[in-house]
Amino acid sequence: MASAAVSTEGLGETHPTAADISADPALQVYAFQRDGVVYLQVNDLAGQVKVIIGNAGDAYFALPAGKSAARVSLPGQRLTVPGAARRFEVYRAQDVVLVRYASSDGDIWSIEAP
């Protein structure tokens, strides 16, 4: 999932020492790897954790992180995105894209193919 700037510590912190690899200036994205699992953590600019998504092989999962439960659309468990939602690409790698769909009902985070 993540290619460059992967850290081995700091997952879940508000301001980890890992490099910010976000494609969206309104968010911060950090990549972590431990025991063969890669994690993408998304924070807002104040450092609040919005979502953490893990990847091991072909399996993707969301961790129960942050102050509110994030709605996450995963390859094996798709959520319906409202038609009026605005699409923001948050992170892109060779094999995956992390997208935030913003709507009046809140955000939906989505793991998608590039």
Secondary structure, DSSP 8 states (H G I E B T S, - for coil): ---SSEESS-TT-SS-SS----SSTTEEEEEEEETTEEEEEEEETT--EEEEEEEETTEEEEE--SSS--EEEBTTB-----TT-EEEEEEE-SS-EEEEEEETTEEEEEEE--
